[in-house]
Amino acid sequence: MTSQSQGIQQLLQAEKRAKDKLEEAKKRKGKRLKQAKEEATAEIDHYRLQREKEFRNKETNVMGSQGNFSAKIEEQTTEAIRNLTSSYHRNMESMMKKLLSTICDISPEIHPNFRPAV
């Protein structure tokens, strides 16, 4: 009986050691999965930051040149408005005189196609 109880005790101890090793392996696996997830997240963040930086550089290059164009167009528009306004003020008086003289000075004439009734 003693040898049987010793055999059972050895089996129970072996089962306990196996269970402990299994638990330890599960813990190591969990730690490794967590570590792998953290590494993947860090790598993804690094890649995202790199791509965002490249995008911002490209955007700055494109938008910067568009910003220069829009500034030039704005400057040209302002200059054109200034020129038109000054031209308006310069020529307003003479154009009003011409317009009024054309409207008010009427010289009646008979149309060349008019045929008097016989």
Steps between C-alpha positions, in 0.01 A plus 500: 500500500782732583649467156159565352446808711854616415421445131177697537687774685760511223227515236324781690828690532577445132149619412549809719838575337345457155215730596750757632705477182184539293397808700851644461491434126159672476637801690807518273275471195276780630803721573643428154166580332476823697859590410439418132187715502690792656781463245248491214321807636830686531598401147159608365527835681849554362385418146193725537714792620743449214219494240332806656830687487542411131140608434552833677817562298321427173202708609728790590673477163171497310306741718800728537520549126123545484527754780753694290266488201205616705707786644607603150143480371376701795765764435414515128130529578561783744715679243234455228230638731721797587563569130131475412403731785756762402397473133135543602574815698719641221250445219167536678454873437586491130281191441204663676537807276516283185203293608286804585593678179408190297166468676406867520625630162250354259522581131191362327557350157289312253597141462663422166246225424204731553283549186250774510149400396416606144 
